[in-house]
């Protein structure tokens, strides 16, 4: 199965290798990667919220993140 698209900054050969590696990962590995990316995104988003709302408490920051 061919990759659905090739990013502009990646050679087709490299993308094919990366795509094959991804296809071989287990569901648990994919779930762990998704969790890690989500945690990183939340960390960056909360940092931005803290800068924009320096007097906000943790509860308010999490509510802003959720909303």
C-alpha positions as CSV (number, residue, x, y, z in Angstrom):
1,X,0.0,0.0,0.0
2,X,1.4,3.4,-1.0
3,X,1.4,6.3,1.3
4,X,-1.5,8.7,0.6
5,X,0.8,11.7,0.1
6,X,4.4,12.7,0.4
7,X,5.3,15.8,2.4
8,X,7.1,18.4,0.3
9,X,10.2,18.3,2.5
10,X,10.6,14.5,2.4
11,X,11.9,12.3,-0.4
12,X,9.4,9.6,-1.6
13,X,11.9,6.9,-0.5
14,X,12.2,8.3,3.0
15,X,8.4,8.7,3.3
16,X,7.9,5.1,2.2
17,X,10.2,3.9,4.9
18,X,8.6,6.1,7.5
19,X,5.1,4.9,6.4
20,X,6.2,1.3,6.6
21,X,7.6,1.8,10.1
22,X,4.3,3.4,11.2
23,X,2.3,0.5,9.8
24,X,4.4,-1.9,11.9
25,X,3.8,-0.2,15.2
26,X,1.4,-1.9,17.6
27,X,-1.9,-0.3,18.7
28,X,-0.4,0.2,22.1
29,X,2.6,2.0,20.6
30,X,0.3,4.2,18.6
31,X,-1.9,5.0,21.6
32,X,1.3,5.9,23.6
33,X,2.5,8.2,20.8
34,X,-1.0,9.8,20.6
35,X,-1.0,10.3,24.4
36,X,2.5,11.8,24.4
37,X,1.6,14.2,21.6
38,X,-1.6,15.2,23.4
39,X,0.3,15.9,26.6
40,X,2.9,18.0,24.8
41,X,0.2,20.0,23.0
42,X,-1.6,20.6,26.3
43,X,1.7,21.7,27.9
44,X,2.3,24.3,25.2
45,X,-1.3,25.5,25.2
46,X,-1.2,25.9,29.0
47,X,2.0,27.8,28.8
48,X,0.4,30.2,26.3
49,X,-2.6,30.6,28.5
50,X,-0.4,31.4,31.5
51,X,1.3,34.1,29.5
52,X,-2.0,35.6,28.4
53,X,-3.7,35.2,31.8
54,X,-1.0,35.6,34.4
55,X,-3.4,35.9,37.3
56,X,-5.5,32.9,36.4
57,X,-5.5,29.9,38.7
58,X,-5.0,26.3,37.5
59,X,-8.8,25.6,37.4
60,X,-9.4,28.6,35.2
61,X,-6.5,27.7,32.9
62,X,-7.8,24.1,32.5
63,X,-11.3,25.5,31.8
64,X,-9.9,27.8,29.2
65,X,-8.0,25.0,27.6
66,X,-11.1,22.8,27.5
67,X,-13.4,25.6,26.2
